[in-house]
């Protein structure tokens, strides 16, 4: 058993050495075709050529992604890449470009920039992006930290449907960063923090029918956004207590609500209260009548046999 385990271990070491020292870098698996996807704009062919030339120096078993990334990000339009070997001799490189976030206007020039402030020369925006004014000129490959870069970061974090509606992003001395939507309210972001949460709150408010017609949406506290400038609803006057209720036209279409107060209904006269019955005259008390003594009954009959009145 020990000999078998030892033999298996030795064989594994030999195969590993063959793989590391010969097979993975041999011409049998050398990259012969590089497929580059995701690139657009004027520099697309140049980017493809640089990645193709670099990828052909590798094999499908030994791909140096760091080297490919270094070559790709040398172009300002490239944000990152994804590499996948296609065994035995193919290599696929997908390029993730910076999405244009704003059009910076400086010294009469209009330059596309990404959300991180990278300048995108030769790239075309596939959708509408807002204009952001910059005092001075754009120098180098990116914007310097400051109010303009903060505004670009806010624009770059916008969901695509809202980004296409953004017409302007500026910094206000009182409210901080303010974004303006076409045919929509102003979005007050305040400081450039919690940008993702503020955009999520803006999307919720804009989707609420009750917020239609708002002039602005305050997003400085993303957990409690506030829509302002909405029309105020007035309440109908309440009728005073005791007044007759107006007729409901839905119940009685012919009824017309009275415009003048109704006169008070006449009060019926009270029924006469019957007089108390006259008391019977008092009869003076009479002395009790003592019955007369009856004469003794006659024994012999005759008139004396009956009592006399």
TORKELO-648877 format. One line per 8 residues: number of its first residue (from 1); their letters; for each residue x, y, z of C-alpha. Coordinates in Angstrom, 2 decimals. Example, Ala and Ser with C-alpha at 12.3 -4.5 7.8 and 13.67 -1.06 7.14 Angstrom:
<pts>
1) as) 12.30/-4.50/7.80 ~ 13.67/-1.06/7.14
</pts>
This chain:
<pts>
1) xxxxxxxx) 0.00/0.00/0.00 ~ 2.83/2.37/0.86 ~ 4.57/1.60/-2.44 ~ 1.40/2.36/-4.37 ~ 0.91/5.67/-2.57 ~ 4.53/6.59/-3.19 ~ 4.22/5.71/-6.87 ~ 1.07/7.85/-7.21
9) xxxxxxxx) 2.82/10.79/-5.54 ~ 5.84/10.55/-7.82 ~ 3.60/10.36/-10.90 ~ 1.70/13.44/-9.78 ~ 4.94/15.38/-9.33 ~ 6.14/14.38/-12.77 ~ 2.86/15.42/-14.42 ~ 2.87/18.74/-12.57
17) xxxxxxxx) 6.41/19.44/-13.70 ~ 5.52/18.57/-17.28 ~ 2.51/20.90/-17.11 ~ 4.35/23.83/-15.54 ~ 7.57/23.57/-17.49 ~ 6.31/22.53/-20.88 ~ 2.62/21.98/-21.64 ~ 1.05/25.24/-20.43
25) xxxxxxxx) 3.54/27.31/-22.42 ~ 3.87/24.98/-25.38 ~ 2.78/25.77/-28.89 ~ 0.04/23.17/-28.63 ~ -2.11/25.58/-26.59 ~ -0.76/28.88/-27.88 ~ -3.36/31.56/-28.53 ~ -3.97/31.91/-32.22
33) xxxxxxxx) -7.21/33.91/-32.22 ~ -8.24/36.81/-29.95 ~ -11.86/37.93/-30.00 ~ -12.44/41.42/-28.57 ~ -15.99/42.55/-27.82 ~ -17.60/45.61/-26.23 ~ -15.47/48.35/-27.80 ~ -17.02/51.33/-29.59
41) xxxxxxxx) -15.99/54.77/-30.68 ~ -13.09/56.04/-32.74 ~ -10.44/54.13/-30.80 ~ -12.15/50.74/-31.17 ~ -9.74/49.37/-33.80 ~ -6.72/50.58/-31.87 ~ -7.96/48.87/-28.70 ~ -8.65/45.63/-30.56
49) xxxxxxxx) -5.19/45.66/-32.12 ~ -3.41/46.17/-28.80 ~ -5.33/43.37/-27.08 ~ -4.88/41.02/-30.02 ~ -1.15/41.52/-30.09 ~ -0.83/41.01/-26.34 ~ -3.10/37.97/-26.23 ~ -1.17/36.14/-28.97
57) xxxxxxxx) 1.87/36.08/-26.71 ~ 0.03/33.80/-24.27 ~ -1.44/30.34/-24.18 ~ -4.91/29.23/-23.17 ~ -3.37/27.49/-20.15 ~ -1.34/30.50/-19.11 ~ -3.33/33.73/-19.50 ~ -1.87/36.85/-17.89
65) xxxxxxxx) -4.99/38.91/-17.10 ~ -3.03/41.64/-15.30 ~ -0.98/42.30/-18.41 ~ -4.06/42.43/-20.62 ~ -5.77/44.81/-18.17 ~ -2.76/47.10/-18.11 ~ -2.79/47.31/-21.89 ~ -6.54/47.95/-22.03
73) xxxxxxxx) -6.89/50.62/-19.35 ~ -4.18/52.65/-21.03 ~ -7.06/53.83/-23.20 ~ -9.26/56.29/-21.29 ~ -12.44/54.78/-22.70 ~ -11.75/51.38/-21.10 ~ -12.92/50.81/-17.54 ~ -12.16/47.09/-17.16
81) xxxxxxxx) -11.94/43.83/-19.09 ~ -13.13/40.24/-18.70 ~ -10.94/37.45/-20.07 ~ -11.99/33.88/-20.88 ~ -9.74/31.25/-22.54 ~ -11.26/29.32/-25.41 ~ -9.34/26.03/-25.33 ~ -7.26/25.00/-27.14
89) xxxxxxxx) -6.12/28.10/-29.08 ~ -8.72/30.84/-28.59 ~ -9.03/33.82/-26.25 ~ -12.08/36.04/-25.66 ~ -11.65/39.54/-24.18 ~ -14.76/41.56/-23.29 ~ -14.12/45.26/-22.82 ~ -16.20/47.29/-20.35
97) xxxxxxxx) -16.09/50.91/-21.38 ~ -16.64/53.97/-19.27 ~ -20.19/55.19/-19.74 ~ -20.28/58.86/-20.69 ~ -21.75/60.70/-17.72 ~ -21.65/64.33/-18.79 ~ -20.53/66.77/-21.41 ~ -18.14/69.23/-19.81
105) xxxxxxxx) -18.20/72.65/-21.40 ~ -14.91/74.50/-20.93 ~ -13.39/77.33/-22.95 ~ -15.80/76.74/-25.79 ~ -14.96/73.03/-25.98 ~ -17.31/70.17/-25.19 ~ -15.61/67.05/-23.81 ~ -17.24/63.78/-22.78
113) xxxxxxxx) -16.24/62.57/-19.33 ~ -16.99/59.42/-17.34 ~ -18.46/59.22/-13.84 ~ -14.98/59.17/-12.29 ~ -13.95/62.25/-14.25 ~ -11.95/60.41/-16.92 ~ -11.86/62.26/-20.23 ~ -13.20/60.17/-23.10
121) xxxxxxxx) -11.61/61.44/-26.30 ~ -13.00/60.04/-29.49 ~ -15.94/58.38/-27.76 ~ -19.54/59.03/-28.69 ~ -22.41/59.16/-26.24 ~ -25.15/56.70/-27.16 ~ -27.74/58.64/-25.16 ~ -28.33/62.17/-23.99
129) xxxxxxxx) -26.06/63.40/-21.19 ~ -26.26/66.65/-19.20 ~ -24.08/69.68/-19.72 ~ -21.76/70.72/-16.90 ~ -19.92/74.01/-17.04 ~ -16.29/74.18/-16.03 ~ -14.45/77.41/-15.25 ~ -11.16/77.00/-17.09
137) xxxxxxxx) -9.88/74.24/-19.33 ~ -9.79/70.45/-19.06 ~ -6.21/69.41/-18.38 ~ -4.78/65.90/-18.50 ~ -6.81/62.73/-18.77 ~ -9.31/63.55/-16.04 ~ -10.98/66.24/-13.99 ~ -9.33/67.54/-10.86
145) xxxxxxxx) -11.20/67.19/-7.54 ~ -13.69/69.98/-7.06 ~ -17.29/71.06/-7.69 ~ -17.21/70.02/-11.35 ~ -16.06/66.50/-10.54 ~ -18.72/66.24/-7.81 ~ -21.41/67.17/-10.33 ~ -20.06/64.62/-12.80
153) xxxxxxxx) -20.15/61.91/-10.14 ~ -23.81/62.68/-9.43 ~ -24.67/62.56/-13.15 ~ -22.73/59.32/-13.66 ~ -24.65/57.53/-10.89 ~ -28.06/58.31/-12.41 ~ -30.17/55.40/-13.71 ~ -30.12/55.39/-17.51
161) xxxxxxxx) -33.79/56.48/-17.93 ~ -33.17/59.49/-15.66 ~ -29.73/60.22/-17.14 ~ -31.35/60.68/-20.53 ~ -33.69/63.29/-19.00 ~ -30.96/65.25/-17.21 ~ -30.42/68.62/-18.84 ~ -28.12/70.28/-16.33
169) xxxxxxxx) -26.18/69.55/-13.15 ~ -24.75/72.44/-11.20 ~ -23.57/73.39/-7.74 ~ -25.71/75.85/-5.84 ~ -24.29/77.87/-2.97 ~ -27.40/77.30/-0.88 ~ -28.58/73.79/-1.82 ~ -25.37/72.11/-2.95
177) xxxxxxxx) -25.61/70.00/-6.10 ~ -28.85/70.46/-8.04 ~ -29.85/68.43/-11.10 ~ -32.54/69.59/-13.53 ~ -34.79/67.16/-15.41 ~ -36.44/67.89/-18.75 ~ -40.16/68.42/-18.10 ~ -39.59/67.57/-14.47
185) xxxxxxxx) -38.64/68.97/-11.07 ~ -35.24/70.01/-9.80 ~ -33.47/67.36/-7.73 ~ -31.65/68.80/-4.72 ~ -28.77/66.45/-3.77 ~ -26.91/68.70/-1.36 ~ -23.44/67.30/-0.62 ~ -22.05/64.60/-2.97
193) xxxxxxxx) -22.54/61.71/-0.53 ~ -24.95/58.73/-0.52 ~ -25.42/59.39/-4.24 ~ -26.86/55.96/-5.00 ~ -29.39/56.17/-2.15 ~ -30.45/59.67/-3.26 ~ -31.04/58.53/-6.84 ~ -33.11/55.61/-5.55
201) xxxxxxxx) -35.21/58.02/-3.47 ~ -35.65/60.30/-6.49 ~ -36.89/57.38/-8.60 ~ -39.47/56.46/-5.93 ~ -40.80/60.00/-5.68 ~ -40.97/60.54/-9.44 ~ -42.91/57.28/-9.83 ~ -45.51/58.37/-7.25
209) xxxxxxxx) -48.61/59.90/-8.95 ~ -49.17/62.13/-5.90 ~ -45.85/63.91/-6.65 ~ -46.89/64.91/-10.17 ~ -46.45/68.64/-10.71 ~ -43.81/69.10/-8.00 ~ -41.32/71.88/-8.63 ~ -38.46/70.25/-6.71
217) xxxxxxxx) -37.55/67.11/-4.78 ~ -35.30/67.52/-1.74 ~ -33.03/64.46/-1.49 ~ -30.58/65.68/1.14 ~ -32.03/63.11/3.55 ~ -32.53/60.11/1.22 ~ -34.62/58.26/3.77 ~ -37.12/61.14/3.87
225) xxxxxxxx) -37.32/62.80/0.43 ~ -39.66/65.78/0.16 ~ -41.52/66.99/-2.92 ~ -42.23/70.71/-2.92 ~ -44.22/73.18/-4.95 ~ -47.34/71.03/-5.20 ~ -50.72/72.83/-5.53 ~ -52.61/73.17/-2.25
233) xxxxxxxx) -56.09/71.66/-2.14 ~ -58.82/73.86/-0.61 ~ -61.55/72.34/1.53 ~ -65.23/72.96/0.81 ~ -66.95/75.16/3.44 ~ -68.79/73.24/6.12 ~ -72.49/74.11/6.64 ~ -73.33/75.42/10.14
241) xxxxxxxx) -74.97/73.05/12.57 ~ -78.74/72.86/12.24 ~ -78.92/74.08/8.65 ~ -80.72/71.87/6.14 ~ -78.49/69.61/4.12 ~ -78.36/70.42/0.40 ~ -80.03/67.98/-1.91 ~ -77.77/65.38/-3.44
249) xxxxxxxx) -77.96/65.74/-7.26 ~ -76.89/62.12/-7.59 ~ -79.92/60.97/-5.61 ~ -82.40/63.55/-6.91 ~ -81.19/64.99/-10.23 ~ -83.97/67.58/-10.27 ~ -83.17/68.93/-6.84 ~ -81.37/72.25/-6.63
257) xxxxxxxx) -79.36/73.17/-3.61 ~ -80.78/76.30/-1.91 ~ -78.70/79.41/-2.26 ~ -80.50/81.38/0.50 ~ -81.18/80.27/4.04 ~ -84.61/78.81/4.46 ~ -87.18/80.54/6.70 ~ -87.88/78.91/9.99
265) xxxxxxxx) -91.01/76.71/9.86 ~ -94.10/78.12/11.70 ~ -94.62/76.91/15.19 ~ -98.02/75.33/15.84 ~ -99.91/76.88/18.82 ~ -99.86/74.87/21.93 ~ -103.04/72.97/22.73 ~ -105.11/74.49/25.57
273) xxxxxxxx) -104.59/72.89/28.84 ~ -107.88/71.70/30.28 ~ -108.98/73.55/33.40 ~ -109.18/71.48/36.51 ~ -112.62/70.23/37.39 ~ -114.53/72.37/39.87 ~ -114.57/70.86/43.24 ~ -117.97/69.94/44.67
281) xxxxxxxx) -119.21/72.33/47.36 ~ -118.41/71.25/50.74 ~ -121.45/69.98/52.72 ~ -121.35/71.03/56.28 ~ -120.97/68.17/58.53 ~ -124.19/67.03/60.03 ~ -124.58/65.57/63.41 ~ -124.98/61.88/63.28
289) xxxxxxxx) -128.60/60.87/63.30 ~ -129.46/58.62/66.07 ~ -132.09/56.18/65.03 ~ -135.32/56.51/66.95 ~ -136.03/53.87/69.35 ~ -138.45/51.41/67.96 ~ -141.58/51.00/69.89 ~ -142.06/47.70/71.31
297) xxxxxxxx) -143.80/45.31/69.08 ~ -147.47/44.73/69.69 ~ -148.28/41.36/70.80 ~ -151.80/41.46/69.70 ~ -151.28/42.66/66.13 ~ -152.94/45.59/64.51 ~ -151.39/48.92/63.68 ~ -149.00/48.74/66.45
305) xxxxx) -147.38/45.74/64.86 ~ -145.29/47.84/62.40 ~ -142.74/50.43/63.33 ~ -143.76/54.03/62.75 ~ -141.56/56.32/60.72
</pts>
